[in-house]
Amino acid sequence: MSGRVRWVRGGEAFVERLVGDVITLRSTVPSPPGSRIEGTLDDPPAVVVRVKVHVSRKVAEGKFEIHARLLDATREVMERLALEAGTAAPGS
């Protein structure tokens, strides 16, 4: 499992942490607070990941940490993201 999310608008991110419906991603592109971004989790079967950004900050050249809330996440998506982040699925 790679935990890689490929953004629809370009770039990619890696799942770092998931607590409830709050996710932390390490992204190659920034996204302003309040923006909604969509991507696809690479590992088969691919699932759509949609988030609303709370914080986006530069942590290194070409690397951004994004704190966001998951939007419309199904149980399947939450379980997959929890696995990628190495945390227990919500409600487990």
Rosetta blueprint (number, residue, H / E / L):
1 M L
2 S L
3 G L
4 R E
5 V E
6 R E
7 W E
8 V L
9 R L
10 G L
11 G L
12 E E
13 A E
14 F E
15 V E
16 E E
17 R E
18 L E
19 V E
20 G L
21 D L
22 V E
23 I E
24 T E
25 L E
26 R E
27 S E
28 T L
29 V L
30 P L
31 S L
32 P L
33 P L
34 G L
35 S L
36 R E
37 I E
38 E E
39 G E
40 T E
41 L E
42 D L
43 D L
44 P L
45 P L
46 A L
47 V E
48 V E
49 V E
50 R E
51 V E
52 K E
53 V E
54 H E
55 V E
56 S E
57 R E
58 K E
59 V E
60 A E
61 E L
62 G L
63 K E
64 F E
65 E E
66 I E
67 H E
68 A E
69 R E
70 L E
71 L E
72 D L
73 A L
74 T L
75 R H
76 E H
77 V H
78 M H
79 E H
80 R H
81 L H
82 A H
83 L H
84 E H
85 A H
86 G L
87 T L
88 A L
89 A L
90 P L
91 G L
92 S L
